[in-house]
Amino acid sequence: MLSLTSHKFAVRFLQPIARKLDKIEICNAKTAHFFCRLIPAQCPFERDIRCFDRVLLHIPPMCKLNPFYEQLVGLRFKALCYLADVCGEDIAAYC
């Protein structure tokens, strides 16, 4: 029963932060570049451990354990769209 109560508390505590992240608007190129550099395109923890060209172990992406994963990916996407659509910049460097 304690875990259910702590889960409800965590959800109640994290929801306002998630909503604030969703509400962030990208309104200039400097901010867009900042978010594109700050938020990685792919999880830096995902790896294949190899030995003699054979995969011994695959470490899955840990980013999905982050409670704000969806919001951060969305924020990065908004920043990339701003740079490409509004500023007309090439975003290949961030992909």
Backbone as ProteinMPNN parsed JSONL, in Angstrom:
{"seq_chain_A": "MLSLTSHKFAVRFLQPIARKLDKIEICNAKTAHFFCRLIPAQCPFERDIRCFDRVLLHIPPMCKLNPFYEQLVGLRFKALCYLADVCGEDIAAYC", "coords_chain_A": {"N_chain_A": [[0.817, -1.19, 0.0], [1.997, 1.168, 0.634], [3.669, 1.716, -1.542], [1.873, 2.386, -3.579], [0.821, 4.766, -2.605], [3.145, 6.347, -2.535], [3.676, 6.377, -5.246], [1.483, 7.821, -6.252], [2.036, 10.268, -5.049], [4.455, 10.896, -6.315], [3.603, 11.154, -8.969], [1.83, 13.309, -8.711], [3.632, 15.248, -7.89], [5.431, 15.424, -10.05], [3.913, 16.066, -12.312], [3.294, 18.931, -12.608], [5.819, 19.922, -13.343], [6.281, 18.563, -15.728], [4.204, 19.656, -17.27], [5.065, 22.325, -17.381], [7.407, 22.041, -18.873], [6.263, 21.218, -21.28], [4.984, 23.559, -22.026], [6.947, 25.337, -22.777], [7.998, 27.654, -25.113], [9.671, 28.099, -28.165], [11.321, 30.879, -29.168], [13.42, 32.225, -30.296], [16.471, 31.949, -32.209], [18.806, 31.499, -30.746], [17.964, 30.315, -28.337], [16.82, 28.002, -29.399], [19.072, 26.72, -30.528], [20.462, 26.265, -28.142], [18.795, 24.37, -26.78], [18.9, 22.282, -28.632], [21.578, 21.538, -28.494], [21.746, 20.838, -25.812], [19.92, 18.705, -25.324], [20.285, 15.405, -26.125], [20.294, 13.63, -29.318], [20.017, 10.914, -29.326], [19.976, 8.23, -26.934], [22.67, 8.402, -24.728], [23.547, 6.248, -23.288], [22.941, 3.807, -24.402], [24.346, 0.888, -25.648], [26.372, -1.535, -27.4], [28.14, -4.237, -26.318], [30.972, -5.601, -27.506], [32.939, -8.369, -28.678], [35.405, -9.584, -30.615], [33.898, -9.012, -32.98], [31.387, -9.951, -32.255], [28.315, -9.539, -30.637], [28.223, -9.313, -27.282], [26.76, -8.281, -25.19], [23.923, -6.252, -24.893], [23.173, -3.041, -23.981], [20.304, -1.523, -23.098], [18.488, 1.53, -24.062], [18.48, 3.95, -21.528], [17.137, 6.246, -21.212], [14.366, 6.298, -21.383], [13.524, 5.769, -18.87], [13.54, 8.132, -17.616], [11.374, 10.42, -16.156], [10.611, 12.671, -17.56], [11.062, 12.237, -20.21], [9.439, 12.2, -22.613], [8.62, 14.891, -22.722], [11.074, 16.235, -22.963], [12.051, 15.233, -25.4], [10.059, 16.224, -27.052], [10.482, 18.976, -26.697], [13.023, 19.281, -27.823], [12.373, 18.611, -30.431], [10.624, 20.728, -31.073], [12.482, 22.809, -31.014], [14.204, 22.072, -33.109], [12.394, 22.2, -35.267], [11.8, 24.929, -35.225], [14.294, 26.033, -35.916], [14.607, 24.965, -38.498], [12.194, 25.63, -39.92], [11.44, 28.35, -39.308], [13.854, 29.83, -39.104], [15.21, 28.844, -41.266], [17.494, 27.284, -41.252], [20.048, 24.755, -41.689], [19.619, 21.71, -40.196], [21.062, 19.432, -39.985], [23.38, 18.995, -38.532], [22.531, 18.525, -35.978], [21.308, 16.104, -35.97]], "CA_chain_A": [[0.0, 0.0, 0.0], [2.894, 2.316, 0.695], [4.188, 2.025, -2.872], [0.818, 3.064, -4.319], [0.77, 6.13, -2.087], [4.333, 7.066, -2.998], [3.522, 6.561, -6.692], [0.557, 8.941, -6.437], [2.769, 11.476, -4.667], [5.431, 11.181, -7.373], [2.867, 11.644, -10.134], [1.331, 14.638, -8.363], [4.789, 16.135, -7.796], [6.108, 15.564, -11.336], [3.034, 16.59, -13.36], [3.481, 20.36, -12.901], [7.094, 20.112, -14.043], [6.063, 18.088, -17.097], [3.373, 20.657, -17.953], [5.9, 23.505, -17.654], [8.283, 21.699, -19.996], [5.429, 21.212, -22.485], [4.573, 24.923, -22.363], [8.078, 26.154, -23.234], [7.938, 28.034, -26.519], [10.947, 28.501, -28.763], [11.021, 32.151, -29.827], [14.583, 32.788, -30.986], [17.429, 30.938, -32.669], [19.778, 31.204, -29.69], [17.31, 29.35, -27.448], [16.673, 26.753, -30.146], [20.395, 26.089, -30.574], [20.769, 25.813, -26.785], [18.078, 23.126, -26.501], [19.393, 21.223, -29.532], [22.863, 21.078, -27.959], [21.546, 20.31, -24.468], [19.167, 17.45, -25.338], [20.898, 14.551, -27.153], [19.405, 13.025, -30.31], [19.795, 9.525, -28.932], [20.419, 7.95, -25.573], [24.117, 8.182, -24.667], [23.864, 5.053, -22.507], [22.695, 2.593, -25.183], [25.617, 0.372, -26.176], [26.604, -2.954, -27.658], [29.453, -4.686, -25.859], [31.41, -6.559, -28.527], [34.216, -9.052, -28.579], [35.661, -10.264, -31.883], [32.755, -8.75, -33.861], [30.158, -10.576, -31.767], [27.673, -8.775, -29.57], [28.124, -10.077, -26.043], [25.759, -7.692, -24.318], [23.298, -5.019, -25.376], [22.647, -2.201, -22.91], [19.192, -0.776, -23.711], [18.449, 2.952, -23.717], [17.99, 4.217, -20.179], [16.449, 7.533, -21.211], [12.926, 6.144, -21.2], [13.256, 5.731, -17.436], [13.42, 9.525, -17.204], [9.949, 10.769, -16.167], [10.374, 13.787, -18.471], [11.595, 11.848, -21.517], [8.555, 12.667, -23.691], [8.65, 16.352, -22.764], [12.381, 16.672, -23.467], [12.096, 14.917, -26.828], [9.18, 17.201, -27.692], [11.15, 20.277, -26.666], [14.091, 19.23, -28.828], [11.704, 18.632, -31.729], [10.17, 22.108, -31.291], [13.662, 23.621, -31.317], [14.645, 21.723, -34.463], [11.407, 22.746, -36.204], [11.989, 26.378, -35.264], [15.501, 26.328, -36.694], [14.413, 24.605, -39.902], [11.06, 26.304, -40.554], [11.426, 29.802, -39.118], [15.172, 30.412, -39.398], [15.71, 28.316, -42.533], [18.833, 26.724, -41.05], [20.26, 23.326, -41.897], [19.679, 21.084, -38.869], [21.745, 18.135, -40.109], [24.404, 18.878, -37.486], [21.888, 18.104, -34.732], [20.645, 14.801, -36.148]], "C_chain_A": [[0.866, 1.262, 0.0], [3.398, 2.703, -0.695], [3.143, 2.735, -3.723], [0.712, 4.525, -3.888], [1.97, 6.938, -2.566], [4.277, 7.304, -4.501], [2.594, 7.746, -6.976], [1.234, 10.265, -6.1], [3.744, 11.873, -5.77], [4.739, 11.749, -8.605], [2.38, 13.065, -9.879], [2.47, 15.664, -8.318], [5.395, 16.423, -9.168], [5.23, 16.18, -12.424], [3.199, 18.086, -13.621], [4.78, 20.654, -13.656], [6.95, 19.689, -15.502], [5.228, 19.094, -17.886], [4.183, 21.905, -18.29], [6.854, 23.242, -18.82], [7.506, 21.703, -21.304], [5.082, 22.62, -22.95], [5.716, 25.8, -22.864], [7.953, 26.39, -24.736], [9.328, 28.474, -26.973], [10.676, 29.775, -29.558], [12.244, 32.841, -30.429], [15.597, 31.679, -31.277], [18.427, 30.552, -31.583], [19.214, 30.165, -28.716], [17.178, 27.996, -28.134], [18.004, 26.009, -30.231], [20.779, 25.528, -29.2], [20.09, 24.475, -26.489], [18.555, 21.981, -27.392], [20.742, 20.679, -29.064], [22.688, 20.373, -26.615], [20.906, 18.922, -24.468], [19.728, 16.572, -26.454], [19.861, 13.934, -28.092], [19.092, 11.573, -29.978], [20.416, 9.285, -27.567], [21.928, 7.673, -25.548], [24.511, 6.906, -23.93], [23.663, 3.761, -23.288], [23.993, 2.145, -25.845], [25.506, -1.113, -26.507], [28.016, -3.262, -27.186], [29.87, -5.815, -26.792], [32.759, -7.169, -28.178], [34.378, -9.876, -29.855], [34.443, -10.196, -32.808], [31.476, -9.48, -33.47], [29.605, -9.729, -30.628], [27.524, -9.675, -28.352], [26.975, -9.586, -25.168], [25.225, -6.421, -24.955], [22.73, -4.274, -24.177], [21.551, -1.337, -23.536], [19.222, 0.7, -23.322], [17.819, 3.16, -22.348], [17.137, 5.49, -20.134], [14.952, 7.405, -20.966], [12.552, 5.979, -19.737], [13.102, 7.141, -16.865], [11.94, 9.919, -17.255], [9.612, 11.928, -17.106], [10.87, 13.495, -19.887], [10.748, 12.418, -22.656], [8.601, 14.19, -23.826], [9.971, 16.862, -23.336], [12.53, 16.389, -24.957], [11.22, 15.905, -27.6], [9.801, 18.585, -27.753], [12.27, 20.339, -27.699], [13.496, 19.308, -30.234], [11.202, 20.04, -32.055], [11.344, 23.0, -31.677], [14.172, 23.343, -32.73], [13.69, 22.29, -35.513], [11.548, 24.256, -36.331], [13.196, 26.737, -36.13], [15.283, 26.062, -38.176], [13.342, 25.464, -40.572], [11.133, 27.828, -40.468], [12.751, 30.435, -39.537], [15.739, 29.939, -40.736], [17.1, 27.72, -42.439], [18.858, 25.235, -41.368], [20.46, 22.683, -40.527], [20.39, 19.74, -38.893], [22.795, 17.935, -39.013], [23.821, 18.37, -36.172], [21.224, 16.734, -34.824], [21.602, 13.648, -35.997]], "O_chain_A": [[0.494, 2.288, -0.571], [3.538, 3.889, -0.993], [3.495, 3.607, -4.517], [0.533, 5.413, -4.722], [1.82, 8.094, -2.961], [4.774, 8.32, -4.985], [2.885, 8.574, -7.839], [1.029, 11.266, -6.787], [3.848, 13.049, -6.119], [5.221, 12.703, -9.214], [2.508, 13.929, -10.746], [2.272, 16.825, -8.676], [5.827, 17.546, -9.426], [5.756, 16.762, -13.372], [3.24, 18.48, -14.786], [4.821, 21.54, -14.509], [7.438, 20.371, -16.403], [5.52, 19.356, -19.053], [4.012, 22.483, -19.363], [7.079, 24.12, -19.653], [8.025, 22.141, -22.331], [4.906, 22.849, -24.147], [5.468, 26.911, -23.334], [7.82, 25.451, -25.521], [10.056, 29.139, -26.237], [9.896, 29.761, -30.51], [12.124, 33.921, -31.008], [15.569, 30.614, -30.66], [18.849, 29.398, -31.512], [19.92, 29.238, -28.32], [17.403, 26.958, -27.51], [18.051, 24.796, -30.027], [21.354, 24.443, -29.108], [20.736, 23.549, -26.0], [18.608, 20.834, -26.949], [21.019, 19.49, -29.221], [23.405, 19.417, -26.317], [21.309, 18.057, -23.692], [19.656, 16.954, -27.621], [18.704, 13.741, -27.718], [18.021, 11.069, -30.316], [21.27, 10.045, -27.111], [22.407, 6.801, -26.273], [25.68, 6.52, -23.943], [24.166, 2.715, -22.877], [24.658, 2.93, -26.522], [24.667, -1.835, -25.969], [28.974, -2.617, -27.611], [29.211, -6.853, -26.863], [33.588, -6.573, -27.49], [33.573, -10.764, -30.132], [34.014, -11.213, -33.352], [30.568, -9.608, -34.292], [30.35, -9.264, -29.765], [26.797, -10.667, -28.381], [26.306, -10.371, -24.495], [25.986, -5.614, -25.489], [21.902, -4.812, -23.442], [21.832, -0.511, -24.404], [19.9, 1.08, -22.367], [16.757, 2.613, -22.05], [16.49, 5.77, -19.125], [14.336, 8.309, -20.402], [11.371, 6.043, -19.396], [12.591, 7.316, -15.759], [11.309, 9.767, -18.3], [8.44, 12.144, -17.416], [11.072, 14.419, -20.675], [11.282, 13.051, -23.567], [8.619, 14.712, -24.941], [9.981, 17.819, -24.111], [13.074, 17.21, -25.695], [11.599, 16.366, -28.676], [9.66, 19.288, -28.753], [12.437, 21.355, -28.374], [14.036, 19.979, -31.113], [11.339, 20.497, -33.19], [11.22, 23.849, -32.56], [14.529, 24.267, -33.46], [14.134, 22.805, -36.539], [11.428, 24.802, -37.428], [13.124, 27.633, -36.972], [15.724, 26.843, -39.019], [13.557, 25.973, -41.673], [10.908, 28.515, -41.464], [12.77, 31.448, -40.236], [16.649, 30.565, -41.279], [17.814, 27.656, -43.44], [17.835, 24.552, -41.323], [21.365, 23.065, -39.784], [20.326, 18.989, -37.921], [23.061, 16.8, -38.618], [24.554, 17.838, -35.339], [20.64, 16.262, -33.849], [21.2, 12.491, -36.119]]}, "name": "protein", "num_of_chains": 1, "seq": "MLSLTSHKFAVRFLQPIARKLDKIEICNAKTAHFFCRLIPAQCPFERDIRCFDRVLLHIPPMCKLNPFYEQLVGLRFKALCYLADVCGEDIAAYC"}
